[in-house]
């Protein structure tokens, strides 16, 4: 091999090595920045309402598997300075190891100790309240589903604002499934006739 082709080969290996090093550095930097932006608790929640007045509401709160902190408290239907329920609940309840406190048009749920926190990848049900407003009024109330979760007690960190999702009533879900089934069967019969 002549000196010119050797020099070109060495130069291209050097460029490839440098490019690989730069690419690896960029990948590490991107991974580090993603980790730095990762959040402690990553909360979510669901609510369902039943009754004909007073109405009973059941809540379940979850902490995503990828979260870095447990959920130790939730201020339901609240963001700093604003409460959102369409009225004041008449009573509230929490699962064993948690306490509840009605605060105007919102509810605070706080774990009694870190042993009762909602760990990453887990859910906890048993939260609830009773109120004179209907599920339809709750759904129509702007921002009523907004809540904030904290890794320990209230204000223990910056908090994670999340939206509590409404779970359809079993009768609504049954009607939906029955309607879709009827629609499918009607279409299937038309296809058989043709």
N, C-alpha and C positions, 0 to 999 in steps of 0.2 A: 504494500500500500504506500502511495507516495505521501510526502509531507503535507501537501495541500488538502488531500482527502482526509488524512489523519486529523489535521487541524479543524476541518469542518465537522468531523465526527465528534471530536472532543468538545467543540463549541456547542453542538446541538445537545449533547448529553448534559453539559453545564446549564444550558437554557432550560432543558426539561427538568433538571433537578431543581433549579430556582423556581420554575413555574409550579412544580409540585409542592415545594416548601411554602410558596405564597398561598396556594390553594388550601393547603393544610392549615396554615395560619388563619385564613379567612373562615374556614369551617369551625375552628376552635373559637374564634372571636364570636361567630354567630351563635354557637352553642352556649357560650358564656353569657352573651347578652340575653338569650332566651331564658336561661336560668336566673339571671339577675332580675328579669321581669316577671318571673313566676310568682304566683301569689301564695300567701299562706293558706287560708281556707278558701275553698271554691264551693260555695253553698248553692243549693237549689231547694225548692219546696213544692208541695202540692196541697191543695185544699179541696174539700168537698163539703157541700151543705145539704142538710135535710130538715124536715119539719114543715110546719105550717104556721109557725109563730107561737112562741119564740122559736127561732131557728138555731140548729146546732151545727157547728162547723168543726171539722176534723182536719188537722194539719200534720204533715210529715215533712221533716227537714232532712236533707242529705248533704254529704260532703264528698266531693268528687275524689276518685282514686288518685288523681295526680296532684292533689293539694299537699301543701307542705306543713300545714297546721291543722289541729282539730277545730271543731266549732264548739265554743263554750258558751255562747249566748247568741240570741237572735232577737232583734227588735222588729216585730212584725207590723207591717203597714205603716212604716215610718222611714224617713231619711232625715238627716240632721235639720231640725227646725220645723219639720212638717209631719203631721199625722193625717192619715188618708181614709180610714174606715168611714162609711156613711153615717155612723152613729157610735155611741159609746156602748161597748159590750156589757151585758148584765153580769156575766161571770166568765172566768177563764180557768183552764186546767192545764196541768203539765204532767209528763210521765214521771215516774219515780226517779229521784235524783236531780230533778229540775224544779225551779220555782217559777211562778207566773205573777205578773203585776200589770193591771190595766192602767194605762197612762193616756187619759183622754180618749182619742179615737185611734188608739194603737195598743199593742200588748208587748211587754218585755218577757222573754223566756230566758232564764239563766241557769246553767248547771251549778249544782251545789258544790261540786268539787271536780277537779280535772279527770277523776276516774269516770265521771259520767258524760264527758265530752263526746261529741260525735266524731269518731276517728275518720281518717281518709278512707274513702271507699265504702262508708257505712251510712245507714239511714236510721232515723229514730221517729217513731210515730207516738201518738198519745197526747199530742198538743191539741188544744181545742178551745173553743169559746162558745158562748150562747149570746144571741143578740136579737133585737126586734126587727132588724132589717133583713130582707129576703136575699137569697142568692142572686136574683136578678138585679136588685139594688146594689149589691156588692160588686157585681160584674160591671155595672154602669158607673161606679164611682171611679173618677180618674185617679190613677196611680195607687189604688188600694192594694194592689199586689206587690208593690215595692217594699222591700225589707232589707235589713242590714245584719250580717252575721259577723261575729268577732271570734278570735281564737281563744279567748278566755272570757273574762267579764266584759260588760259593756265598756266600750271605748278603750279596750286593752291594746288595740292596734288600729290601723286605718279603716278596717272593716271591708267587707265584700258586699256591695249592693247587688241584690238579685231580685228576680220576679217570681212570685209564687204562682204556679200554674193551676188552673181549675181542672179538676177531674170531673168528667160528666157523670151525672147521676146514673145509677144502674138502669133505670127505666129509659132514659135518653139513649144510652148505649144499646139497649135491647131493641128499641125502635129503629135505630140506625142499622144494626145488623139485619133485622127483619126486612127493612126496606131494600137494602143492598141485595139480600138473598132473593127477594121477589123480583127485583130488577134483573138479576142474573138469570133466573128461571124463565122469565118472559122472553128475554133475548135468546136463550137456548132453544125454547120452543119455536120461535120464529125461524131459527136456523134449521131446525129439523124439518119444518114444513117446506122450506124452499128447496 
